[in-house]
Amino acid sequence: MMQADRLAAVAVKGNVLFCLTTSGIDERNQDIPTVKGCVPGTPRVPDGAPRACYPSTGVATGGGGMVAMSIIGALDNSFGLKGVIPDANAYIYSVYNTTLNNPPEPTGTALVAAYQDCEAELDARKANRIPGTPPLNMVVFSDGWVTEGVDVVPTYLKSVTARQNDIMFVASASGTFDENGTWVDVVPNAFPQFVAVSSVNADFVSSIGTEQPVNYTDFSAPGEYIMWTPSLSDFNLDANDVWGQRKNEIAVTPPLAGVQADFWNAPPPGAFAGSAVGSITAGLGKICLIQRGGSTFAEKMVNCIKGGGVAGVIYARDNQGPCERVTGNLEDVFVNDTAVTSPTGAWPIVISASLQQGKALLSALQAGKLTSLTLTSPSRTPTKVPIAFSDASKNYNNYYAACMATGAFGALWSAHPSCSRQQILNAVSATAKPKLDSGLPDWEVKARYGKGLLQVWDAHTYLLANPCKPTPVLIITTTPSSKPFPKDQKGTDAAGQHFRGKGSFFKVTVVVRDPVTRNAVSGVPVTLALDPAGLASCKATQRTTGRKVGAVWSCSRVRGASGALTITATSAESAWYASATSSITVTL
């Protein structure tokens, strides 16, 4: 639907780094042997400072990172699914404390720490690239709602996107309202620096409601019934084995009239994580027949056991598909922060069934035509990773759409590494498939579909016809001075400088460098902007870079003013280079 499969012939995986700020990955998965991540207490580079982060790998981490990895970077190795851009460079930063049973959503500070770590990883990898190779760009996939401290997120995003054109942020188009019905900006996509992606089904019909604010959706991507390779730690491999390595069975005595034997294998019965293995034969009454809904699976089986039950069959609810099998957990289930445990110390055999299988058993029971059931759940170690599907209940599929789009953006950018983030987005915007003749008002079409369905092969051909000019690197330096028109031409790094007292005057120098050769470029018009404007002023707004010293401004602090000043430089597009923007912040 996105044309992403057609990019396989032109994608260059080494030109893009995916940074996934999610819940971490399961290191046992054989799809991802080369993925790296933030490891607590270890330096990024030899003799570097130890990093502070949650473990990004392990056997108890969540499946969020695995979802994204399956779509973005899974290996084509017969284990699990092949991703949009297989075996891509990927880096994981876990924003959840997965050592807890119910890890809280990250704070704004935790998300910013993740984004900064992604940025540092990109810089470290760029430093190790062979001179003259294509630029390395990064796509950040972000998960998580912000529980507190949301204000720090847009401040950081504004800063990083102003100074770097080689980072793109992607998240699902989602959000929430507070108790007063007011939209609350607590998700990454709420901020304009993020590319927000909403979900559509195979018929290009939106699966989100009209509650989305109009400006919160940029593009749409497929998000219903997306296959993915689940995290081993989060998936009951023995119970839900679609590769046929384990066969759970329901056998009915006597056989039901008009029901073929294969009926009980369409779909194959599953078993719940934590249920026992073996075989049991008993009548219904001892084997509880339970329909899904109303409470957790563990609570249902607690009631079954307390009523004398020795096993259970749980079948799908009425609003599920007739052949859709139930999957779920009995272990690690919490209700009001209290663990639900079996009254007997261990769970019995609990088999899952489809809606039509469950109703067949119920009808036979009510008609008195069912003597007993035999449930079999053998134990076997799987040799392959099973496949799961995205949630079809239309609650969370924007997340999968954003995963798909992240892989597509990265594949496109890897084929055009000289393009800036904005140039890639411009090409995607120019070629997205708009939603036409929907019968919806324009504002609702925008809220549901944004600019339309991603068509990344068309974006690729657009960029072939309209090649990107290389984006130069802007280096901003400042020099404090006690004189209003300093002659000293030696620039210094502005980070952390304080201009006070006699240092009311300062010079700003902007050097424009070629992104590959790193040589300074002359003759480029550069515009300077100060924020807030009331803190300082410069003698001119625009200057042109010189051959030796770049573009130089004489500036002064407003008398009595103090605080953080953001200096933003923007170079004009030229015959050879695209426009570029960079910012620094100094304290006056």
C-alpha positions in Angstrom: 0.0 0.0 0.0 2.9 2.4 0.7 5.0 1.1 -2.2 7.7 0.4 0.3 8.5 -3.1 -1.1 9.6 -1.4 -4.3 12.4 0.5 -2.5 14.3 -2.7 -1.7 16.3 -2.4 -4.9 17.5 1.1 -4.1 17.7 1.3 -0.3 21.2 1.5 1.1 20.9 0.3 4.7 24.2 1.9 5.8 22.8 5.4 5.1 20.2 5.4 7.8 20.1 4.7 11.5 16.8 3.9 13.2 16.6 5.0 16.9 13.7 3.3 18.6 12.6 4.9 21.9 10.3 2.2 23.1 10.1 -0.5 25.8 13.2 -2.5 24.8 13.8 -5.7 23.0 14.1 -9.4 23.8 17.7 -10.4 23.3 16.7 -14.0 22.6 15.0 -13.2 19.3 17.0 -14.5 16.5 15.8 -11.7 14.2 18.0 -9.1 15.8 21.5 -10.3 16.6 23.2 -7.1 15.5 20.9 -4.5 17.1 22.5 -2.2 19.7 21.1 -0.2 22.5 21.8 2.0 25.5 23.4 -0.2 28.2 23.2 1.4 31.7 26.6 2.2 33.2 28.6 1.7 30.1 30.3 4.3 28.0 29.3 4.9 24.4 32.9 5.2 23.3 36.1 4.0 25.1 36.9 6.1 28.1 33.6 8.0 27.7 31.2 8.8 30.5 28.9 5.9 31.7 25.3 6.2 30.5 22.2 6.3 32.6 19.3 4.5 31.0 17.0 1.5 31.6 18.2 -1.8 30.2 17.2 -2.0 26.5 17.6 -5.8 26.2 16.7 -8.8 28.3 14.1 -11.5 28.5 11.6 -9.5 30.6 11.3 -6.4 28.5 8.2 -5.4 26.7 7.3 -6.0 23.1 7.2 -2.4 21.8 10.7 -2.4 20.5 10.2 -5.9 19.0 7.1 -4.6 17.1 9.1 -1.8 15.6 12.1 -4.1 14.9 10.0 -6.6 13.2 8.7 -4.0 10.8 11.8 -1.9 10.5 14.8 -4.2 10.9 14.1 -7.9 11.1 16.5 -10.2 9.4 15.5 -12.2 6.4 16.6 -15.4 8.1 13.5 -17.6 8.2 12.9 -16.6 11.8 9.9 -14.3 12.1 9.0 -11.8 9.4 11.0 -9.8 7.0 10.9 -6.1 7.8 10.3 -3.1 5.5 14.0 -2.5 5.4 15.6 -5.8 6.7 18.7 -5.8 8.8 18.8 -2.0 9.0 21.0 -0.2 11.5 18.9 0.1 14.6 19.6 1.5 18.1 17.2 0.9 21.1 16.6 3.2 24.0 14.1 1.9 26.6 12.0 4.6 28.1 10.1 2.2 30.5 11.4 0.8 33.7 10.5 -2.8 32.7 11.8 -4.2 36.0 8.4 -3.1 37.4 5.2 -5.2 37.0 3.4 -2.1 35.8 6.0 0.3 34.5 4.7 3.9 34.4 4.6 5.9 31.2 7.8 8.0 30.9 8.1 11.6 32.0 9.0 14.4 29.6 12.5 14.3 31.0 12.9 10.6 30.3 11.7 11.1 26.7 14.2 13.9 26.1 17.0 11.8 27.6 16.1 9.1 25.0 16.1 11.6 22.2 19.4 13.1 23.3 20.9 9.6 23.5 19.7 8.9 20.0 21.3 12.2 18.8 24.6 11.3 20.6 24.6 7.8 19.0 24.1 9.4 15.5 27.0 11.8 16.2 29.3 8.9 17.3 28.5 6.9 14.2 29.0 9.8 11.9 32.4 10.5 13.5 33.4 6.9 12.5 32.3 7.1 8.9 34.9 7.1 6.2 35.4 10.6 4.8 33.6 11.1 1.4 30.9 8.5 2.1 27.2 9.5 1.9 25.8 11.3 4.9 24.2 9.3 7.7 20.7 10.3 8.6 18.4 9.1 11.5 14.7 8.3 11.9 13.5 8.3 15.5 10.4 6.2 16.4 8.9 7.4 19.6 6.6 5.6 22.0 5.1 6.7 25.3 2.7 9.1 26.9 4.1 11.7 29.1 3.0 11.5 32.7 4.6 14.7 33.8 7.0 17.4 32.7 5.7 17.6 29.2 7.0 21.1 28.7 10.6 20.0 28.3 9.7 17.9 25.2 8.8 20.7 22.8 11.7 22.8 24.0 14.2 20.1 23.1 12.5 19.2 19.8 12.5 22.9 18.7 16.2 23.0 19.5 17.3 19.8 17.8 15.3 20.2 14.6 16.6 23.8 14.3 20.3 22.7 14.4 20.1 19.3 12.7 18.5 18.5 9.3 19.5 14.8 9.5 17.0 13.7 12.2 13.4 12.9 11.6 10.9 12.1 14.5 7.9 9.8 13.8 5.1 8.8 16.2 1.5 7.6 16.0 -1.3 10.1 15.6 -2.9 9.7 19.0 -3.7 11.7 22.1 -6.2 12.1 24.9 -8.6 14.4 26.6 -8.6 15.4 30.3 -11.6 15.1 32.6 -12.9 18.4 31.3 -12.9 17.3 27.7 -9.8 19.5 26.9 -7.2 18.0 24.5 -4.0 17.4 26.4 -0.6 17.5 24.7 0.9 14.4 26.4 2.1 12.4 23.4 5.1 13.0 21.1 3.1 13.6 18.0 1.3 16.6 19.6 4.4 18.6 18.7 4.9 19.9 15.2 8.5 18.6 15.0 7.0 15.0 14.9 5.6 13.4 11.8 2.3 12.0 13.0 0.9 8.9 11.3 -2.6 7.6 11.4 -3.9 4.2 10.5 -5.9 3.0 7.4 -7.1 -0.4 6.5 -6.6 -2.2 3.2 -9.5 -0.2 1.6 -7.8 3.1 2.6 -10.4 3.8 5.2 -9.4 5.5 8.4 -9.7 3.5 11.6 -9.5 6.5 14.0 -12.3 8.6 15.3 -13.0 12.2 14.6 -11.6 13.2 18.0 -8.2 13.8 16.5 -7.3 17.5 16.3 -7.0 18.7 12.7 -3.3 19.5 12.8 -2.2 16.3 14.5 -2.1 13.9 11.5 0.5 14.4 8.8 0.2 11.2 6.8 -1.6 7.8 6.9 -0.2 4.3 6.5 -1.5 0.7 6.8 -2.2 -0.2 10.4 -4.8 -2.9 10.5 -3.9 -6.6 10.6 -0.2 -5.9 10.4 1.8 -9.0 10.9 4.8 -8.8 13.3 7.3 -11.0 15.1 6.4 -10.9 18.8 8.8 -10.6 21.7 9.6 -14.1 23.0 9.2 -12.9 26.6 5.7 -11.5 25.9 4.4 -14.4 23.8 3.4 -17.9 24.9 5.4 -19.7 22.2 4.4 -23.2 23.2 0.8 -22.3 23.3 0.4 -20.1 20.2 2.6 -21.9 17.6 1.4 -21.1 14.1 4.2 -23.1 12.6 2.7 -26.4 13.6 5.4 -27.4 16.2 2.8 -27.8 18.9 -0.8 -29.0 18.4 -3.3 -28.1 21.1 -6.4 -30.2 20.7 -10.1 -30.3 21.6 -11.7 -33.7 21.2 -15.5 -34.1 21.7 -17.3 -37.3 22.9 -19.4 -38.3 21.2 -18.5 -36.4 18.0 -21.1 -33.7 17.2 -23.4 -34.5 14.3 -22.7 -32.4 11.2 -19.4 -31.1 12.6 -16.3 -32.3 10.7 -13.3 -33.4 12.7 -11.2 -30.6 11.2 -13.7 -28.1 12.6 -11.7 -28.2 15.9 -8.5 -27.3 14.0 -9.9 -24.2 12.1 -8.3 -22.3 13.7 -6.1 -24.6 15.8 -6.9 -24.2 19.5 -4.4 -22.2 21.5 -3.4 -22.2 25.1 -2.8 -19.4 27.5 0.6 -18.4 28.8 0.9 -20.1 32.2 -1.5 -22.9 31.6 -0.5 -26.5 32.3 0.7 -29.0 29.7 -0.7 -32.6 29.3 -4.1 -34.0 28.7 -7.4 -34.1 30.6 -10.8 -35.7 30.0 -13.9 -34.5 31.9 -17.4 -33.4 31.3 -18.4 -29.8 30.8 -19.0 -28.6 34.3 -15.7 -29.9 35.4 -14.2 -28.3 32.2 -15.5 -24.7 32.3 -16.8 -23.3 29.0 -16.2 -19.5 29.3 -16.8 -16.7 26.9 -14.3 -13.8 26.7 -15.2 -10.5 28.1 -16.0 -8.8 31.4 -12.9 -9.7 33.4 -9.4 -11.0 32.9 -8.7 -14.6 31.8 -7.0 -15.2 35.1 -10.0 -14.0 37.1 -12.3 -16.2 35.0 -10.2 -19.3 35.8 -10.1 -18.4 39.5 -13.9 -18.6 39.5 -13.8 -21.8 37.5 -11.4 -23.5 40.0 -13.3 -22.2 43.0 -16.5 -23.8 41.5 -14.8 -27.2 41.2 -13.4 -26.8 37.7 -10.3 -28.7 36.6 -9.7 -27.1 33.2 -11.1 -24.5 30.9 -12.1 -23.5 27.3 -12.3 -19.8 26.7 -13.8 -18.7 23.4 -14.1 -15.4 21.6 -16.7 -12.7 22.3 -19.6 -12.0 20.0 -18.0 -9.0 18.3 -15.0 -11.0 17.2 -14.7 -12.8 14.0 -16.1 -16.4 13.9 -12.7 -17.9 13.2 -10.6 -15.5 15.3 -8.8 -17.3 18.1 -8.3 -15.9 21.6 -4.8 -15.5 22.9 -3.7 -14.1 26.3 -2.0 -14.6 29.6 -2.8 -16.2 33.0 0.6 -15.3 34.4 1.6 -11.8 35.5 -2.0 -10.5 35.6 -2.7 -7.7 37.9 -6.0 -6.2 39.0 -5.8 -3.0 41.0 -2.1 -3.6 41.4 -2.8 -7.0 43.0 -1.5 -10.2 41.3 -4.2 -12.7 40.3 -3.0 -16.2 41.2 -4.5 -19.7 41.0 -6.2 -20.9 44.2 -4.5 -24.3 43.7 -1.0 -22.8 43.3 -0.8 -23.6 39.5 -3.0 -23.0 36.6 -4.7 -26.1 34.9 -5.0 -26.7 31.2 -6.7 -23.7 29.7 -7.5 -23.9 25.9 -8.5 -21.0 23.7 -11.2 -21.4 21.0 -12.9 -19.3 18.3 -16.4 -17.9 18.6 -17.8 -20.6 16.3 -16.1 -23.4 18.2 -17.3 -22.1 21.5 -20.9 -21.7 20.3 -20.8 -25.3 18.9 -19.8 -26.6 22.3 -22.4 -24.4 24.1 -25.2 -25.6 21.7 -24.2 -29.2 22.2 -24.1 -28.8 26.0 -27.6 -27.1 26.0 -29.0 -29.9 23.8 -27.6 -32.6 26.1 -25.5 -34.0 23.3 -22.1 -33.6 24.9 -20.7 -36.3 27.3 -17.1 -35.1 27.8 -14.2 -33.1 26.4 -10.6 -34.0 26.1 -8.2 -31.2 26.1 -4.6 -31.8 25.1 -1.7 -29.2 25.4 1.6 -30.8 24.8 4.9 -29.2 25.7 7.5 -28.7 22.9 10.3 -26.2 22.5 9.7 -24.1 19.4 12.4 -23.7 16.7 10.8 -20.7 15.0 9.2 -17.5 16.1 5.5 -17.3 15.6 3.6 -14.5 13.9 1.1 -12.2 15.5 -1.3 -9.6 14.1 -1.8 -6.1 15.2 -4.9 -5.4 17.3 -7.9 -5.5 15.1 -10.2 -3.7 17.6 -9.1 -0.3 16.2 -7.7 0.9 19.5 -4.0 0.8 19.0 -3.3 0.4 15.3 -2.0 3.9 14.8 1.1 2.6 16.6 1.6 -0.1 13.9 1.0 2.5 11.1 3.7 4.7 12.6 6.1 1.6 12.7 5.4 0.9 9.0 5.9 4.6 8.1 9.1 4.8 10.0 10.5 1.9 8.0 9.3 3.5 4.8 10.7 6.9 5.6 14.1 5.4 6.4 14.2 3.3 3.2 13.4 6.4 1.1 16.0 8.5 2.9 18.7 5.8 2.6 18.3 6.0 -1.2 18.7 9.8 -1.1 21.1 10.4 1.8 22.0 13.9 0.6 18.5 15.2 1.2 17.6 17.0 4.4 14.7 15.9 6.6 12.5 18.7 5.1 13.4 17.7 1.5 12.4 14.1 2.2 9.1 15.3 3.7 8.5 17.6 0.8 8.9 14.7 -1.6 6.5 12.6 0.5 4.0 15.4 0.7 4.1 16.0 -3.0 3.4 12.3 -3.8 1.1 11.2 -1.0 -2.2 9.7 -2.2 -5.0 12.1 -1.0 -8.3 10.8 0.3 -10.9 11.8 -2.3 -14.7 11.6 -2.4 -14.9 10.5 1.2 -18.1 12.4 1.9 -16.4 13.9 5.0 -15.9 17.6 5.5 -12.4 18.9 4.7 -11.4 19.3 8.4 -12.3 15.7 9.1 -10.4 14.4 6.1 -7.3 16.3 7.4 -7.8 14.9 10.9 -8.1 11.3 9.7 -5.7 11.1 6.8 -3.4 14.2 6.9 -1.9 14.7 3.4 -2.8 11.2 2.5 -1.4 7.6 2.2 2.3 7.4 1.9 3.5 6.5 -1.6 7.3 6.2 -1.1 8.2 4.8 -4.5 6.5 7.8 -6.1 8.5 10.0 -3.7 11.7 8.2 -4.8 11.0 8.9 -8.5 10.1 12.5 -7.6 13.5 12.9 -6.0 15.2 11.4 -9.0 13.5 14.1 -11.1 14.2 16.8 -8.5 17.6 15.9 -6.9 18.3 17.3 -3.5 21.0 19.8 -3.2 23.4 19.0 -0.4 22.6 20.7 2.9 25.5 22.6 4.3 26.6 22.5 7.9 26.2 25.8 9.8 28.6 26.4 12.7 27.7 29.3 15.0 30.2 30.7 17.4 30.1 33.8 19.7 32.8 36.0 21.2 32.1 38.2 24.2 33.7 41.7 24.2 33.7 44.9 26.2 33.8 46.9 23.0 30.8 47.5 20.7 32.6 46.8 17.5 35.2 44.1 18.2 38.0 43.5 15.7 39.0 40.2 17.1 38.0 37.5 14.6 38.7 34.4 16.7 35.4 32.7 17.4 34.8 30.5 20.4 32.3 27.8 21.2 29.2 29.5 22.6 28.0 26.6 24.8 27.7 27.7 28.4 29.0 31.3 27.9 27.7 34.1 30.1 27.7 37.7 28.8 27.4 40.0 31.8 28.8 43.3 33.1 31.4 44.6 30.6 30.5 41.7 28.3 27.4 43.4 27.0 28.8 43.3 23.5 29.4 40.1 21.6 30.1 39.0 18.1 28.3 36.2 16.2 30.1 34.3 13.5 28.4 31.8 11.2 30.6 29.5 9.0 28.9 27.6 6.2 30.7 24.3 5.5 30.3 21.7 2.7 28.7 18.6 4.3 31.2 16.2 2.7 34.5 18.1 2.4 33.8 20.2 5.5 35.4 23.2 3.6 34.1 26.6 4.4 31.8 28.0 1.6 31.8 31.7 0.7 29.2 33.9 -0.9 26.2 32.3 0.9 23.6 34.8 2.3 22.9 34.0 6.0 20.0 35.4 8.1 20.3 35.8 11.8 17.4 35.7 14.3 17.4 36.3 18.0 14.8 34.8 20.4 13.5 36.5 22.5 14.1 39.7 20.5 14.0 41.8 23.7 17.3 40.4 25.1 19.7 41.6 22.4 20.1 43.1 19.0 22.5 42.8 16.1 23.7 45.5 13.7 22.2 43.7 10.7 19.8 40.9 9.9 21.5 39.3 6.9 25.2 39.0 5.9 27.1 37.0 3.3 29.8 34.5 4.2 33.4 35.5 3.4 36.1 33.2 2.3 38.0 33.2 5.6 35.8 34.4 8.4 32.2 33.4 7.4 29.4 35.9 8.2 30.0 38.2 11.2 27.6 40.2 13.2 28.2 42.8 15.9 25.6 42.4 18.6 24.8 43.9 22.0 22.7 42.9 25.1 19.8 45.2 25.8 20.6 47.3 28.9 19.3 45.5 32.0 18.1 42.4 30.1 19.3 38.9 31.1 18.3 35.3 30.4 18.7 32.6 27.8 19.1 33.8 24.2 18.6 31.5 21.2 20.6 32.5 18.1 19.3 30.9 14.9 21.1 31.2 11.6 19.5 30.3 8.3 21.5 30.0 5.0 19.7 30.9 1.8 19.4 28.2 -1.0 22.0 28.6 -3.7 22.8 27.0 -7.0 24.8 24.4 -5.2 23.4 24.0 -1.7 20.0 23.7 -0.1 18.9 26.0 2.7 20.0 25.1 6.2 19.2 26.2 9.7 21.1 25.9 13.0 20.7 27.3 16.5 22.7 27.8 19.7 21.6 29.1 23.1 23.7 31.4 25.3 23.0 33.1 28.6 23.0 36.9 28.8 
